[in-house]
Amino acid sequence: MKITDWHAIIFDFDGVVAESGKIKTLAFADLYRDYGEEVVAAVVQHHNQNGGMSRYRKFHYYQQHFLAKPPLTSEEEHQLDVRFSELVMEAVIAADAVPGANELIRQQAARIPLFVASGTPETELKIIIERRGLAPYFKEVRGSPALKQTLVAEILSAHHLAPESTLMVGDALVDYESAHVNGLAFLGRVYPGAPNPFPEHVKVVPDLCTLVN
């Protein structure tokens, strides 16, 4: 897979641009700590198995399936969102880059349009990318609440990108599925030592260093 074959690249963010996956896992654990370790274990397992899903969908799922409470109200969802942001925002901004990510982004932004499609709330995501100094390199940054496959479709449409000439880089099964349904090529990033969530035929890399020319 030669990076120069592609006319545009769409990146996931957590675990692809920033090494921030574990930060989000710890935040979910802290958020549900008061409900006991059994709930925390269930929350962490679901979160790890559903990378790329928006936090809002997870809040509602946990409320229904793990807490057996009435559906979240808008105010309760907002309170969870605020607390989660407080737990993760500064830590994600300060997180290490995935090896090779910053170099790849700076290099390829001079050649082709780059984009981000993430499960992180869009307003928060844009602040994080701005504060990490990466905003000038991306044509558009998109986040939740829209589903990832919708974000990808909207990026393709808005920027008149040919799916067959566009690469998506992600670290979760939802990234692969969003690329597949939209007709994009896909490259998976699997953290060294972590389980591979992708089908056997998907090409994976431990970091982005090999993509830097």
Disulfide bonds with the S-S distance in Angstrom:
none
